[in-house]
């Protein structure tokens, strides 16, 4: 992919930042302090990074392209003539960095500011013209294949279509034309205002991130302002909605939801959602934030606990012309207890009309109270301790199989990934770590015995990353359990923070900011890496889109998959036959499942349309598409039985599913909510059925052998 979508990740929590003063017609140029920062950052990036990278003409060209990409990712502002003017810098940015003189980046940025203001002026002028939505024309919202405009007429035409699409989208949402004009004029004015509020530090951070991210996606420079925000994110207790924000073209997107936070508990805001507008309180005006800087959106969303913020969002699975959803969230505090592992029991059909109890442990993050552990407190919290306790409770309830649900678990403590694996293997290595000098160390489980010895599965999705991948990979390599779901994110690297203030030549140098540098890489016990490829499930659920287009694989300069020698470990067994038969049963079961049929249909529809890069500007066509989608939702609602929908709105695979219906109960308003909370989602339910198959097959070796032989014969005959 050309663009790295997440430039800055910012936690929404209470803090006050100084507001930049508008700078009309100011030409940016680097300060002496920024030259010093450039010198320090360049030395660390050139010498400390895990990836051996030379600051030469080749890297200079990559920095040049990425800097343009960070400024203008959709080719919406710069002209081809501007890029031609910049070409002398293409192979000289390495020299600029080596001489601590980032002036070329500032000169390019000054042209960028000029072009943005020109486009704002043009867009606002378009609002004075009548809009005709009976003309058959398209808005090409993704210009990656088109590139930079060659003429003023060409870029004017793109912006005419863009304004027209903005107008049509609001009309389809039910707004009156007068209100639409007011909303869009405010949106475009805000873009100009935010450009005016940029300062020299912003330019420096853009450029240094272009350098850092040209080396590798998880390496970044954080200015003093961003460093302050990052420190907020590392605190145990956060006030706000508990979400990480990033940038996706002109939208602010939800990078991830902090486990245990208000947004996570509310359940409606999901990774990949795009924020359109933000309002304060129950009835505060929704302020359009399309095109805003990420940190400006953060300033609107963060606030004191117990107050309400309203977010108008486009869910990840909704096209940019699709219907939006307004979500009201009460700001609160993220506490360790709310991130803790939780358990439940799902009953699935077994042999002879009996039901089988499957335990489920939902683990949102690999957490550890480091201070409590260091002080050897008897009751310090850790994910391993909590999961061990929950397993014992589930065993007392008579479960016969177990699932650890790691969907959306972005990682956490490496130590916890190791000790948690130890609950399911006897003893042995869990993960290998290689540092930048090539030295390999091994994290091992040294505690004999297992907390659970029965049938076991790990449920993952595309957002399961880092420590989650270490755990899932170890379970897979040891043959201890079955991995179910989507291919995981593929983040197999370790980052360290370098505070540049510690290396400043004097106390008068001012704040220098921080570097996040990749210093090491994880490897599985079988010698392969979780980097880039992620963990491929043994039994795969349908996946929307191409796995190569999400996670680590989507970054054009991510570290490649590689391998080292296998660690010395003893496998718990070979599950190939069991997995093959369980997978065959799963495939036959979902072929007759109505809701899985809907899911597969939505996945197919999404995959067909995912490369579509234009939208019709015919109102009749767009309304027809809306009516078709509405009719599909209503037909599905009518077809559902009394148990209600099992597809959940937040399911990353439920491409076009609707939210569960909430029926108001006047006597007990919470009754329906409790029922919804207790109902397993479709993919978790099916995972439990797969574990149920494992229990039946694993306990009957003749049955397993017979079904495996039939499966092999069907495959040889071409029936599968």
C-alpha positions in Angstrom: 0.0 0.0 0.0 1.1 3.5 -0.7 0.0 5.1 2.5 0.6 4.1 6.1 -2.8 5.0 7.5 -2.0 5.5 11.1 0.5 8.4 11.4 -0.2 9.4 15.0 -1.9 7.3 17.7 -3.4 9.4 20.4 -5.3 8.4 23.6 -8.5 10.3 24.3 -8.1 11.3 27.9 -8.3 14.5 29.9 -5.4 16.9 29.4 -5.0 20.5 28.3 -2.7 21.5 25.5 -1.7 25.0 24.6 -3.6 26.2 21.5 -1.5 27.3 18.7 -2.1 30.9 17.6 -3.2 31.4 14.0 -0.3 32.3 11.7 -1.5 34.1 8.6 0.8 33.9 5.6 3.7 32.8 7.7 6.5 30.9 5.9 7.7 28.1 8.1 11.4 27.5 8.6 13.4 25.3 11.0 14.6 26.7 14.3 18.0 26.0 15.9 16.3 23.8 18.4 14.7 21.7 15.7 18.1 21.4 13.9 19.4 20.0 17.2 16.5 17.6 17.5 17.2 16.5 13.9 20.8 15.8 14.7 19.9 13.6 17.8 17.1 11.7 16.1 19.1 11.0 13.0 21.9 9.5 15.0 19.6 7.2 16.9 17.6 6.1 13.9 20.8 5.4 11.9 22.6 3.4 14.6 20.0 1.8 17.0 17.3 0.4 14.8 16.8 -3.4 14.4 16.8 -2.9 10.7 20.2 -2.1 9.2 19.4 1.0 7.1 21.8 3.4 5.4 20.8 7.0 5.1 21.6 7.3 1.4 19.9 8.4 -1.8 17.7 5.3 -1.9 16.3 6.1 1.6 16.1 9.8 0.6 13.7 8.9 -2.2 11.6 6.9 0.2 11.5 9.7 2.7 10.5 12.1 -0.1 7.6 9.9 -1.2 6.4 9.3 2.3 6.5 12.9 3.3 4.3 13.8 0.3 2.1 10.9 1.3 1.7 12.2 4.9 0.9 15.7 3.7 -1.4 14.8 0.7 -2.3 11.1 0.8 -5.1 11.3 -1.7 -3.4 13.6 -4.3 -6.0 16.3 -3.4 -3.9 19.5 -3.0 -0.5 19.4 -4.8 -0.2 19.8 -8.5 2.1 17.8 -10.8 4.0 21.1 -11.3 4.6 21.3 -7.6 6.0 17.8 -7.5 8.3 18.7 -10.4 9.5 21.7 -8.4 10.3 19.4 -5.4 12.2 16.9 -7.5 15.7 18.3 -6.7 15.0 17.4 -3.0 14.2 13.7 -3.8 17.8 12.5 -3.6 19.0 15.2 -1.2 16.9 14.7 1.9 19.6 12.3 3.3 22.1 15.1 3.0 19.7 17.5 4.7 19.3 15.1 7.7 23.0 14.4 7.9 23.7 18.1 8.1 20.8 18.7 10.5 19.2 21.1 8.1 15.5 20.0 7.4 14.9 23.3 5.4 13.7 21.4 2.3 10.8 19.9 4.2 9.7 23.3 5.3 9.8 24.7 1.8 7.6 21.9 0.6 5.3 22.4 3.5 4.9 26.1 2.7 3.7 25.2 -0.8 1.3 22.7 0.8 -0.3 25.4 3.0 -0.8 27.6 -0.1 -2.5 24.8 -2.0 -4.8 23.9 0.8 -6.0 27.5 1.1 -6.6 27.6 -2.6 -8.8 24.4 -2.4 -10.7 25.8 0.6 -11.5 29.0 -1.3 -12.6 27.0 -4.4 -14.8 24.6 -2.3 -16.6 27.4 -0.5 -17.3 29.1 -3.8 -18.9 25.9 -5.1 -21.5 26.1 -2.4 -22.9 29.3 -4.0 -23.7 27.3 -7.2 -26.8 25.2 -7.7 -26.3 21.4 -7.4 -27.8 19.2 -10.1 -28.0 15.6 -9.0 -29.6 14.4 -12.3 -26.3 14.7 -14.2 -24.7 11.3 -14.7 -21.2 11.7 -13.4 -18.9 10.0 -10.8 -16.8 11.2 -7.9 -13.5 9.4 -7.9 -12.8 9.6 -4.2 -9.6 7.5 -4.3 -7.1 9.2 -6.6 -4.2 6.7 -6.0 -4.4 5.4 -9.5 -4.9 8.9 -11.0 -2.1 10.8 -9.3 -1.3 14.5 -9.2 -3.5 16.8 -11.3 -1.7 18.2 -14.3 -3.8 21.3 -14.7 -5.9 23.7 -12.6 -9.0 22.6 -14.5 -8.3 19.0 -13.6 -8.0 19.6 -9.8 -11.0 22.1 -9.9 -13.1 19.3 -11.5 -12.1 16.9 -8.7 -13.0 19.4 -6.0 -16.3 20.2 -7.8 -17.2 16.5 -7.6 -15.9 16.3 -4.0 -18.1 19.2 -2.8 -21.1 17.8 -4.8 -20.6 14.4 -3.1 -20.3 16.0 0.3 -23.6 17.8 -0.4 -25.4 14.7 -1.7 -24.3 12.6 1.3 -25.8 15.1 3.7 -29.0 15.3 1.7 -29.3 11.5 1.7 -28.9 11.7 5.5 -32.0 13.8 5.6 -30.6 17.3 6.0 -32.2 20.3 4.3 -30.2 22.2 1.6 -29.8 25.3 3.7 -28.4 23.4 6.6 -26.1 21.4 4.3 -24.6 24.6 2.9 -24.0 25.9 6.5 -22.4 22.6 7.5 -20.1 22.3 4.5 -19.1 26.0 4.6 -18.1 25.5 8.3 -16.2 22.3 7.4 -14.1 24.0 4.7 -13.5 27.1 6.9 -12.3 24.9 9.7 -9.8 23.3 7.3 -8.4 26.7 6.6 -8.3 27.6 10.3 -6.4 24.4 11.2 -3.8 25.1 8.5 -3.4 28.6 10.0 -2.9 27.1 13.5 0.0 24.9 12.4 3.4 25.8 13.7 7.0 24.9 13.0 7.0 22.0 15.4 4.2 20.4 13.4 6.2 20.6 10.2 9.2 19.1 12.0 7.2 16.1 13.3 5.7 15.4 9.9 9.2 15.3 8.3 10.8 13.3 11.0 8.0 10.8 10.9 8.5 10.5 7.1 12.1 9.6 7.9 11.2 7.2 10.8 8.4 5.4 8.9 10.5 5.1 5.8 12.7 2.7 7.9 9.8 0.7 9.4 6.1 1.3 10.2 6.4 1.1 14.0 9.2 3.5 14.3 8.1 7.1 15.0 9.2 10.5 16.2 7.0 12.2 18.8 7.3 15.9 19.4 7.2 17.2 22.9 3.4 17.7 22.6 2.9 14.1 21.3 5.2 12.8 23.9 3.1 14.3 26.6 0.0 12.6 25.1 1.9 9.3 24.9 2.7 9.5 28.6 -0.9 10.0 29.4 -1.7 6.8 27.4 0.8 4.8 29.6 -0.9 5.6 32.9 -2.9 2.9 34.6 -6.0 5.1 35.0 -7.2 7.0 32.0 -10.1 9.5 31.9 -12.0 9.8 28.6 -13.8 7.4 26.3 -10.8 5.0 26.1 -9.9 4.9 22.4 -6.9 5.4 20.2 -7.2 7.6 17.2 -5.4 7.6 13.8 -5.7 9.1 10.4 -7.2 7.6 7.3 -7.1 10.0 4.4 -9.4 12.9 5.4 -11.0 11.0 8.2 -10.0 10.6 11.8 -10.4 6.8 12.5 -10.6 4.6 15.6 -7.2 2.8 15.7 -8.3 0.7 18.6 -10.6 0.7 21.6 -8.9 0.5 25.0 -10.1 -2.6 26.8 -12.2 -1.8 29.9 -12.8 1.8 28.9 -16.2 3.5 28.4 -16.2 2.9 24.6 -15.3 -0.7 25.1 -18.1 -1.2 27.7 -20.6 0.6 25.5 -19.7 -1.7 22.7 -20.8 0.3 19.7 -17.5 2.1 18.7 -15.1 -0.3 16.9 -11.7 -0.3 15.4 -11.8 1.1 11.9 -14.8 3.3 12.5 -14.4 6.9 11.0 -15.5 9.9 13.1 -17.5 12.4 11.1 -18.6 14.9 13.8 -18.4 15.4 17.5 -20.9 16.9 19.9 -20.9 17.7 23.6 -23.6 16.6 26.0 -27.0 15.1 25.1 -28.0 17.9 22.7 -24.9 19.9 21.9 -24.4 20.7 18.2 -22.5 18.1 16.2 -19.3 19.7 14.9 -18.1 18.4 11.6 -14.5 17.1 11.9 -13.8 15.7 8.4 -10.3 16.9 7.4 -9.3 17.9 10.9 -6.0 17.1 12.4 -6.1 14.1 14.8 -5.0 16.1 17.8 -7.7 18.7 17.2 -10.3 15.9 17.1 -8.9 14.6 20.4 -9.3 18.0 22.0 -13.0 17.8 21.2 -13.6 14.2 22.4 -11.6 14.3 25.6 -13.2 15.8 28.7 -14.0 15.2 32.4 -15.5 11.9 33.5 -19.2 11.6 33.9 -19.8 13.9 31.0 -21.3 12.9 27.6 -19.7 13.1 24.2 -21.5 12.2 21.0 -19.7 10.8 18.0 -21.2 10.6 14.5 -19.3 7.7 12.9 -19.2 5.7 9.7 -18.6 2.1 10.7 -15.7 0.3 9.1 -17.9 -1.8 6.9 -19.9 1.2 5.6 -18.9 3.0 2.4 -18.2 6.7 2.6 -21.6 7.4 1.1 -23.4 5.1 3.5 -25.5 5.9 6.6 -23.8 7.2 9.7 -24.5 6.4 13.3 -24.5 8.7 16.3 -23.0 7.1 19.5 -23.3 8.8 22.9 -20.6 7.8 25.4 -20.2 8.8 29.0 -16.6 9.7 29.6 -15.1 7.7 32.5 -12.1 6.1 33.9 -10.3 3.0 32.6 -9.4 0.7 35.4 -7.4 -2.5 35.5 -10.3 -4.4 36.9 -12.4 -3.5 33.9 -9.7 -4.9 31.5 -9.6 -8.2 33.4 -10.3 -11.6 31.9 -14.0 -12.7 32.1 -15.6 -16.1 31.7 -18.9 -17.6 30.5 -20.3 -21.0 29.6 -21.9 -21.9 26.2 -23.9 -25.1 25.8 -23.7 -26.8 22.5 -25.4 -30.0 21.2 -23.5 -33.2 21.9 -24.0 -36.9 21.4 -27.4 -38.6 22.2 -29.2 -35.2 22.5 -27.0 -34.2 25.4 -25.6 -30.8 25.8 -21.9 -30.1 26.2 -20.6 -27.2 28.4 -17.8 -25.2 26.7 -16.0 -22.6 28.9 -15.1 -19.3 27.3 -12.5 -16.9 28.7 -12.5 -13.4 27.1 -9.0 -11.8 27.5 -9.0 -8.2 26.2 -5.3 -7.5 27.0 -2.2 -9.2 28.5 -2.1 -7.2 31.8 0.3 -7.3 34.8 0.6 -5.1 37.9 4.4 -4.7 37.6 4.7 -2.7 40.9 2.7 -5.3 42.8 4.7 -8.1 41.4 8.0 -6.3 42.2 6.9 -5.8 45.8 5.8 -9.5 45.9 2.3 -8.5 47.0 0.1 -11.6 47.5 -2.9 -10.3 45.6 -1.2 -8.5 42.6 -3.3 -8.7 39.4 -2.1 -10.5 36.3 -3.9 -12.0 33.3 -2.3 -15.4 34.1 -3.5 -15.4 37.7 -7.0 -14.4 36.7 -7.2 -17.0 33.9 -6.0 -19.7 36.2 -8.7 -18.8 38.7 -11.4 -18.7 36.0 -10.3 -22.1 34.7 -10.8 -23.6 38.1 -14.2 -22.0 38.4 -15.2 -23.3 35.0 -13.9 -26.8 35.8 -16.1 -26.7 38.9 -19.1 -26.0 36.7 -18.3 -29.1 34.7 -17.0 -27.8 31.4 -15.6 -30.3 28.9 -13.8 -27.9 26.5 -12.3 -24.4 26.7 -11.9 -21.4 24.4 -9.7 -18.4 25.0 -11.1 -15.5 23.1 -8.3 -13.1 21.9 -10.3 -11.2 19.3 -9.2 -7.5 19.3 -6.5 -8.2 21.9 -3.6 -6.0 20.7 -1.1 -7.5 23.1 0.5 -6.3 26.4 3.0 -7.9 28.7 5.5 -10.4 27.1 5.9 -12.0 30.5 2.2 -12.6 30.7 2.1 -14.1 27.2 4.8 -16.6 28.4 3.2 -17.5 31.8 -0.3 -17.8 30.3 1.0 -20.2 27.7 2.4 -22.2 30.7 -1.2 -22.8 31.8 -1.7 -25.1 28.8 1.7 -26.7 28.3 3.9 -28.6 30.8 7.2 -26.9 30.5 9.3 -25.4 27.7 10.2 -22.4 25.5 7.4 -20.1 24.5 9.0 -17.4 22.3 12.4 -16.5 21.0 13.6 -12.9 20.8 16.4 -11.6 18.5 17.9 -8.2 19.1 19.6 -5.8 16.6 23.0 -7.4 17.2 21.7 -10.9 16.3 21.7 -12.3 19.9 18.8 -14.7 20.5 17.2 -15.1 23.9 14.3 -17.4 24.9 11.3 -16.8 27.2 10.3 -20.1 28.8 7.6 -21.6 30.9 9.4 -23.1 33.9 6.3 -24.0 36.0 5.5 -27.8 35.6 2.0 -28.9 35.0 -1.1 -27.5 33.3 -4.2 -25.7 34.5 -6.2 -27.2 31.7 -5.5 -30.4 29.9 -8.7 -30.9 27.9 -9.9 -29.9 24.4 -8.9 -26.3 23.8 -9.2 -23.6 21.2 -7.9 -20.0 20.7 -10.2 -17.6 18.9 -8.4 -14.8 17.0 -9.1 -12.1 14.4 -7.2 -9.6 12.3 -6.8 -7.3 15.3 -5.1 -9.9 17.5 -1.5 -8.8 17.7 1.8 -9.0 19.4 1.5 -10.9 22.7 -1.8 -12.5 21.4 0.2 -13.8 18.5 2.9 -15.2 20.7 0.4 -17.1 22.7 -1.6 -18.4 19.7 1.6 -19.4 17.9 2.9 -21.3 20.9 -0.3 -23.2 21.4 -0.3 -24.1 17.7 3.4 -25.1 17.6 3.0 -27.4 20.6 -0.1 -29.0 19.1 -1.9 -28.1 22.3 -5.0 -26.5 20.8 -6.8 -25.4 17.6 -6.5 -21.8 16.4 -9.8 -20.5 15.0 -10.7 -17.3 13.2 -8.9 -14.9 10.9 -5.2 -14.5 10.2 -3.8 -12.3 12.9 -2.3 -8.8 12.6 1.4 -9.9 12.1 3.2 -7.6 14.5 6.3 -9.5 15.6 8.6 -6.6 16.6 9.6 -5.0 19.9 9.8 -1.2 20.3 11.7 0.9 22.9 11.3 4.5 23.8 14.2 6.9 23.6 13.8 10.2 25.4 15.9 12.7 23.5 15.9 15.1 26.5 18.3 12.7 28.2 20.8 13.2 25.4 20.4 17.0 24.9 23.8 18.8 25.1 22.5 21.2 27.8 19.5 21.9 30.0 18.8 25.0 27.9 18.1 23.0 24.7 14.4 22.8 25.5 12.2 19.8 25.0 13.5 17.4 22.4 10.6 14.8 22.2 10.9 11.0 22.0 11.7 8.3 19.5 9.9 5.0 19.3 12.4 2.6 17.8 12.1 -1.1 16.8 14.8 -2.9 18.7 14.0 -6.7 18.4 11.9 -9.3 16.7 9.8 -12.2 18.0 10.2 -15.8 16.7 8.0 -18.8 17.3 9.4 -21.9 19.0 9.3 -23.6 15.6 11.7 -20.9 14.3 9.2 -19.0 12.2 8.3 -15.4 12.9 4.9 -13.9 13.8 6.1 -10.8 11.9 4.2 -9.9 8.7 2.5 -13.3 8.2 0.8 -13.4 11.6 -0.7 -16.6 12.9 -2.7 -18.5 10.3 -5.7 -20.3 11.9 -6.2 -24.0 11.7 -9.9 -23.4 11.0 -10.6 -20.2 9.2 -13.7 -18.1 9.4 -14.8 -16.1 6.3 -12.7 -12.9 6.1 -13.8 -9.6 4.5 -11.1 -8.3 2.1 -7.7 -9.6 1.2 -5.6 -10.6 4.3 -2.7 -9.0 2.5 -4.5 -5.6 2.8 -4.7 -5.5 6.6 -2.4 -5.7 9.5 1.4 -5.7 9.1 1.1 -7.0 5.5 -0.5 -3.7 4.4 2.6 -1.6 5.2 4.8 -1.3 2.2 8.0 -1.3 4.2 7.2 -3.7 7.1 10.0 -6.1 8.1 9.6 -9.3 6.1 8.9 -12.7 7.5 12.0 -14.6 8.3 13.1 -17.6 10.4 15.7 -18.8 12.8 16.5 -22.3 14.1 13.8 -24.0 16.0 13.9 -24.0 19.8 14.3 -27.3 21.7 10.7 -28.1 22.6 8.5 -31.3 22.9 5.2 -31.2 21.1 2.1 -32.1 23.0 0.7 -34.0 20.0 -0.3 -33.9 16.3 -3.8 -32.4 15.7 -3.8 -32.6 11.9 -6.4 -35.4 11.7 -8.6 -33.9 14.4 -8.5 -30.4 12.8 -9.3 -31.8 9.3 -12.4 -33.6 10.5 -13.6 -30.8 12.7 -13.1 -28.3 9.9 -15.1 -30.6 7.5 -17.9 -30.7 10.0 -17.8 -26.9 10.4 -18.0 -26.4 6.7 -21.0 -28.7 6.3 -22.7 -27.1 9.3 -22.5 -23.5 8.1 -23.7 -24.5 4.6 -27.2 -24.9 6.2 -26.9 -22.1 8.7 -29.1 -19.1 7.8 -27.0 -16.5 9.6 -23.7 -17.8 8.3 -25.3 -17.6 4.9 -26.0 -13.9 5.5 -22.4 -13.5 6.7 -20.9 -15.2 3.6 -23.2 -13.2 1.3 -22.0 -9.9 3.0 -18.4 -11.0 2.8 -18.8 -11.8 -0.9 -20.6 -8.5 -1.6 -17.8 -6.6 0.3 -15.1 -8.4 -1.6 -16.7 -7.6 -5.0 -17.0 -3.9 -4.2 -13.9 -3.2 -2.1 -11.8 -2.0 -5.0 -14.5 0.4 -6.2 -13.0 3.9 -6.1 -15.8 6.1 -7.4 -19.3 7.0 -6.4 -22.2 8.0 -8.6 -23.4 11.5 -8.2 -26.9 10.7 -9.4 -29.3 11.0 -6.5 -31.6 8.4 -7.9 -28.8 5.8 -8.0 -27.6 6.6 -4.5 -31.1 6.4 -3.1 -31.7 3.2 -4.9 -28.7 1.7 -3.2 -29.9 2.9 0.2 -33.4 1.4 -0.4 -31.8 -1.9 -1.5 -29.7 -2.1 1.6 -32.7 -1.2 3.8 -34.9 -3.9 2.2 -32.2 -6.5 2.8 -32.0 -5.6 6.5 -35.8 -5.7 6.9 -36.0 -9.1 5.2 -33.4 -10.5 7.5 -35.1 -9.1 10.5 -38.4 -10.8 9.4 -36.6 -14.1 8.9 -35.0 -14.2 12.3 -36.5 -16.7 14.8 -37.4 -16.0 18.4 -33.8 -16.4 19.7 -32.9 -13.1 18.0 -29.9 -12.2 15.9 -26.5 -13.8 16.7 -24.6 -11.5 14.3 -23.3 -8.6 16.3 -22.9 -5.1 14.8 -19.3 -5.0 16.0 -18.3 -8.3 14.5 -15.4 -7.6 12.2 -16.7 -10.2 9.8 -20.3 -9.0 9.9 -19.9 -6.8 6.9 -23.5 -5.5 6.6 -25.3 -6.9 9.6 -27.6 -4.7 11.6 -27.3 -4.0 15.3 -29.3 -6.3 17.6 -32.8 -5.0 18.1 -33.5 -3.5 21.5 -37.1 -4.0 22.7 -38.2 -1.6 25.4 -39.7 -3.2 28.5 -41.5 -0.6 30.5 -41.5 -2.7 33.7 -37.8 -3.6 33.4 -35.9 -1.5 30.9 -32.7 -3.5 31.5 -34.3 -6.9 30.8 -33.7 -7.0 27.1 -30.1 -5.6 27.5 -29.3 -8.4 29.9 -30.6 -11.0 27.4 -28.5 -9.4 24.6 -25.4 -9.5 26.8 -25.8 -13.2 27.6 -26.3 -14.2 24.0 -23.1 -15.6 22.3 -22.1 -14.0 19.0 -22.2 -16.1 15.8 -18.5 -16.7 15.6 -18.1 -17.5 19.3 -21.1 -19.9 19.1 -19.5 -21.7 16.1 -16.2 -21.9 17.8 -17.9 -23.6 20.7 -19.5 -26.1 18.3 -16.0 -26.8 16.9 -14.7 -27.5 20.3 -17.7 -29.7 20.9 -16.7 -31.7 17.8 -13.2 -32.0 19.2 -14.5 -33.5 22.4 -16.6 -36.1 20.5 -13.8 -37.0 18.0 -11.0 -36.9 20.5 -12.7 -39.3 22.8 -13.5 -41.8 20.1 -10.4 -42.7 18.1 -12.3 -45.2 15.8 -14.8 -42.5 14.9 -12.0 -40.0 14.2 -10.2 -42.5 12.0 -13.4 -43.5 10.1 -14.4 -39.9 9.4 -10.8 -38.9 8.4 -10.7 -41.8 5.9 -14.0 -40.7 4.4 -12.8 -37.1 4.2 -9.6 -38.2 2.4 -11.7 -40.2 -0.1 -14.1 -37.3 -0.8 -11.1 -35.0 -1.4 -9.5 -37.5 -3.7 -12.8 -37.9 -5.6 -12.9 -34.1 -6.0 -16.1 -33.7 -3.9 -14.4 -31.3 -1.5 
